[in-house]
Amino acid sequence: MEAKNNKRTIWAWSMFDWANQSYNMVITTTIFPAYYVAITANKQNGDMVTFFGRQYVNTVLANYILGLSYLIIVVSLPILTSIADYRGNKKIYMQLFTWLGSLSCAGLFFFTMDTFEFSMICYGLASIGYCGGFVFYNSYLPQIATLDQQDAVSAKGFIYGFAGCITVQIICFIFVLSPATFGITDEALPARLSFLIVAIWWIGFALIPFYILPKGAPNPGSHNYNVLTGGFKELAKVWGKVKGMPLLKRFLPAFFFYSVGVQTVMLVAAGFGAKELLLPEENLISIILVIQFVAILGAWLTARFSEKYGNVKVLIGIVAFWTMICGFFYFITNAYQFYAAAVVVGIVMGGVQTLSRSTFSKYIPQNIPDTASYFSFYDVTEKLAIVVGLFTFGFVESVTHEMRDAAMVLDAFLAIGLVILISLFVAEDRLKSIKELRSDLATIKI
């Protein structure tokens, strides 16, 4: 097994974040949501669209398709990650999902109302590719970094991701703001061209980690199983171990509940700005660019604070902040309030993601050959939270026709997650006290 804390390996690992966060920025956060709302709104049908013969509110359909893509990941990845551990070939799965995502993203270049169904399928497949690749990427963290370095390495990955998506967004921003400079007369082309740029950037830079990262190592003792049944048996074995880890058992439900709020807010914020506040596309892109810059600072500060105060205590503070922000969205009525909330979101956005990943990484066994099966629980928990969040948000909006009402429901999930985090902090503190007492007793000479 390759030595941990190798600078070249950590750089290559971080470059995967640099590559794929362009999708997260352009497709889920800025240009695609604004383009989608603009192209699907018309005077005749208002905000209603027809998808394979059925009518939906445009933003509700987008949330349902995104939620379905995450549900597919939830169902399939526990099997795939178990097989990856069994075979020791998680890099192959990371490559397959990345190719699926980037090619589907390229398909969005053809998005018009004439290709609506095809384009929405590409939208869902791009999400599956992004999420699937990220699962196997996350599972490398304890393999490439020692326990004391995992917070810093996790933060480095997110910082590379934020920097990469900012770079892509600026490139796309040039086409959106000044199409005439490039001889573009079609108003829809700059946005569609952005989708193609993301696809090329995504797969292009992903070739670096594909070449440098280790492929993974098979789990010893699992080679007598059939590939499919071996995957299920390995997954069941890991689940049995998770149930015996008191801190991890508390962290996962806390992570689930606060992720319902955090992840869904990040996915629907641009749609909220475009639909509820009628913000122009260039304004949305500008403010979200600011968010990414602030998020880099937030990820760095979180790593520093976690060194001083501990992961769980800092997470409690961040999730408490998120709970207040989400509640504030109900009262937003103008662009300036939205911009202020967005900047605050940026500060805590990078922090909650990087600290959640490194906290989970610290709670799992450190000296095992491959960790894909353990990280499947982390990623399935996160993806299931997104499924619940998106479907809940979409359902509430379809019933009330108010995105603000849906935001308040998400705030309840955040509050529950905060309460469980506080109980985790109490349990962790109690466990530390017991360990210290045992250590003191062991030094007493009788």
N, C-alpha and C positions, 0 to 999 in steps of 0.2 A: 504494500500500500504506500502511496506517495506521502512524503512528510507533510505535516500540516504547517500552516502559516507561510507557505511558499508565495512570494510576492507575485510571480508570474501567473500562478494558478489563480490567485485571488483577483488579479487584474482581469484575467480572462473570464472569470465568473461574473465580475461586475459588468463586463462588456455585454453580457446577455441582457442585463437590465437596461443598459444604454441602447440596445437594439430594440427591445420589444415595448418599452414604455412610450415610444412614438405612437403605437396603436392606442394605448390607453389615453393619450393626450388628444389626438386628432379625432379618433373614431368614437370613443365613449364620452369624451369630455367637451370638445369645442366644436370643430367644424362640422362633423357629421350630425350631431343633434340640431344645430342651427339650420343646416341644409335640409335635414329631414322635416323639421317643422315648416320651413318655408315652402318646400316642394309639395307637401301633403295638405297644406291649407289652401282652400279656394272658396270663392263666394257662394258657389252652389251647394257644397256639402259641409261647409264650415271646417271643423277639425276631424271629420269622419273619413275613414279610408276603408276600402274593400280589399280583403285579403282572402284569396281562394273562396270567393262567394259570400263571405261573412263581413259585416261591418264592425269597425272598432273605432274608438277615439284614437287619433294618431299616436299620441304619446303612450297611451295604454298598450297599444299593439307593440310598440318598440320595447316597452318594459317587459311584456309577456315573452317576446322572442328572446330577449336577453336572459330573462329568468329561466326559460326552457333550456337555453344553451348551458347555463350553470347547472341545471338539474341533470343534464346528460353527463356532465363532468362528475357530479356527485355520485351517480350510479356506476360509472365506468372506471373511475380512477382508483378506487380501492383495489380492484382486480388488477389493473395495469401496473400499479406501483408494487403490488405483492409479487407479480411476475417479474418485474424489473429487479427486485431484491433477489428473487430466486435465481434468475439468470445472470444478474450483475451487469445488465445492459441498459441502465436508465438513460444513458446519453442518446441511444437510438430513439427512445420514445420522445425525448425532448426535441430531437430533430424532426420527427414525424409531425408532431403537433405544431412546431414552428413553421414548417412548410405548408401545412393546412391553413394556418392563420394568415400567413403572408399572401398566399395565392387567393384566398377568399377576399382578403382586403383589396387585392388588385382587381377582383371582380366588381367591387363597388365603383370602379371608374365608369362603369356602364349604367349607373343608377339614374333612371328617369322613371316617370310614372308608367311608361310603356313596358318597363322591365321591373315593375315594382315587386312582384312575388319573388323573382330570381334574386333581386338585390337584397331583399330581406333575409332570404336563405343565406346569402353570402355574409350578411351582417351577423347572423347566428353562428355560422361556421367559423368566422374570424374570431369570435369570442371564445369558442371551444378551443381553437388553436392557441390563443393567448393563455387561457387558463391552464390548459393541459401542459404546455411547455413550462409554465411557471412552477407547477407542482414539482417537477423533477429538478428544476433549477434550485428551488428552496431546499430540497433534500441534500444538496451538496454542502450546505453550510457547516454541519458538524464534521463532515469529511475533510474539509479544507482548512478549518480553523480550530484552534484549541479553545477550551471553555472560556478562558479569560479574554480571548480576542473576538468572540462571536458578536458581541454588541457592536464593536467598531467595524468589523467586516460587514455585518448586516447593514449598518448605516452607510458604509461605503457603496454597497450595491444600490441602495436607494438614491444616494447622491448622484451616482453615475446615471441612474435612470432618469432622474429629474433633469440633469444636464443634457442628456440625449434628447429627451422629448422637447425641451426648450429649443434646442438647435433645429429640430425638424419643424417645430411650430413656427419659428421665425422664417424658415425657408418657405413654408406654406403661406405664411402671412403676407409675404412679398407678392405672391401671385394673387391672393385675395384682395389686397388693397390696391394694387397697381396692375391690373390685367392688361391695360392698354400698352404698357411698356413692352410686353411680350407679344403684342399683336392679337390679343384674345378679345373677341367681341361677344362670345357666348357667356352670359352671366353665370351660368351653372358650371362652366368648365373649370374655373379655378378651384372650386371645392372638390370636384371629381378628380382633378389632377393631384390634389393633396392626398387623396386616398391611394393613388398609385405611388406617390413619393414615399408614403409610409410603408407600403409593401416592399419596395426596393431597399429602403433603409433597414427594415426589420430583418429580412433574410440576409442582406449583405453583411451587416455587422455580427449577426449570429454565427457566421462561419468561423469567427475567432474562437469563441468558447467551444464550438463543435470540434475544432482542431486541437485545442490545448487541454481542455478538461479531461480528467481520467474517465474511463467508461463506467466505472463502478466495479464492485467486487461481489461475487456470489456469496449468499449466506451459507455457511457450512452447515451440513446436516439436512439440507432441504432437497438434495438432488435425487432422492428416491421417489419423489412425488411426480405425478403427471403435471404438465405445465399449468393447466387450468385449475385442477384440484389443489396443486401445490400452492398456487396463489391464494385460494380461499383459506387453506389451512394456515399459511403464514400470516394472513390477515387476522384470523381468529386467534392465533397465538399472540400477536402483538396487542390485540384488544384485551386479551386476558391480562397482559402485563400492565396495560394502561389502567385497568381497574384496580390494580394494586399500588398505584402511585397516587398518594393522597393529594399532593399539590397539583399534579397534572389533571386529576379528576375535577378539581375546582376551577382550574384555569380554563379548560375547554368550554364549559357552559358560559362562563363570563365572557370569553372571547366570542362565542356564538352570539350572545345577546347584544353586546356593544357593536359587533360587526354588522348586525342587521341595520343599525342606524348609520354607522360610519360609512360603510361601503355603498349603501343605497343613496345616501345624500350626495356622495361624490359622483354617482352615476346619473342622478336626475337633476343636479343643480343647473347644468347648462340648459336643459329643457325647460326648467322653471323660469330661468331668465328670459329665454326666447319667447315662451308662450304666455306667461303671466305678466311679465313686465315689458314685453315687446322690445327687448334690447337688440340692437343691430348686431350682425355677425362679428364685425370688426371689434365692437366693444367687448363682446364675450371673449374673443380671442385675447384681447389685450389684458383683461383682468385675470384670466386664467394663466397667462404667461407670468404675471406678477405673483400669482399663487405658487407657481413652480419655483420661482426664485426664493420666495419666503419658505417654501417647504424644505429646500436644501438647508437653510439655516435651522429650521425646526428639527430636522433629522440629526444634525450635528449637535445642537443643544441637548436633545434628548439623550444622546449617547453620553454626553458629559454629565448630565444630571443623574442618569442611571448609575454611573460610577460612584457618585457621591451619596445618593439616597437609596439606591436599590431599584430594580425594575418595577416591582409591583406598586411601590409607593408613587413612582412617577406616572405609571399607567393610571392609577386612581385619579391623579390630578388632571391628566389629559382627557380621560373619559368624562370627568365632571365638567370640563370645559366644553366638550362635544355636546353634552346634554343641554347646556345653556344655549349653545349656538343653534342647535336643531329647534329648540323652542322658539328662538328668535325669528326663525324663518316664517312662522305663522303671521307675524306682524309686518313683514317687509312689504312695502307698497311702492317704493321708487328705486331707481337705479343706484343712488348713493348708498342707501341702506344695504342693497345687495352687494355692492363693492366692498363695503366695510366688513360684512359678514364673511365674504369670500377671502379676504386677507387673513382674517382670524382663523378660518378653516385651513388656510395654507400653513400657518404656524404649527397647528396640531396634526395636520394630515400626515406629514412624513414621520412625525414622532410616533403616532399610534401604530403605523405599519411596521416600522423598523424594530420597535421595542416588542411588539407582539411576537414577531418572528424569532427574535433572539431569546425572549423569555421562554417560549416553547422549546427552543433548541437546548436551553440549559436544563429543562425539566426531564428530557429524555436521556437514556443511557448514552454515554459518550464514547465508549470503546467497542463499538460494533462495526463490522465491515461495510454495511450499507444501511441507510436510514430512510429509504423511500417509503417503506411501509409505515413507519412512524409519522413521517410528514404527510402521508395520505390522510391521517386523521386531522392534522392541522388544516390542510387545504380543503378537505371535505367539509369540515366545520365552517370554514370561511365561505365556501361556495354555497353550502346549504343556507347560511345566513343571508347571502345575497338573493338566493331563490325566494326565501321567505319575505325578505324586504321588498323585492321588486314586485312580486305577486300581491303582497299586502298593499303596497303603494298604488299599484295599478287598479286593484279592486276598489279601494277607497275612492280614488279619483273617478272611476267609472260610475260609482254610485252617487257621489256628491258633486262631481264635476269641479272639484276644488283641490288643487295640489297642496294647498296649505293644510287642509284637514288631514291629508295623508302624511304630511310632515310631522304632525302632532302624534300620530300613531307610532312613527319611528322613534320619537322622543321617549315613548314609554319603554321601548326595547332598550334604549341606552341607559335609562334609569335602572332597569333590572340588572343589566350588566355591571353597572357601578356598584350596586349592593353586593353582588357576588364577588367582585374584585376586593371589596373591603373585607369580606369573610375570608378570602384567600390570604390577604395580608395578615389577618389575625392568626390563621392556621400556620402560615409560614413563620411568623414571629414565635408562636408557641413551640414549633418544631425546632427552631434554632435554640430556644431556651433549654429544651430537653437535651439536645446534643451537647450544649455547653455544660449542663449539669453532669452528664455522663462523663464528659472529658475531665471535669474537675474531680469526680469521684475516682476516676482511673488513676489520678496522680497521687491520691492519698495512700500513704504507706501505713499498713496495719502492723 
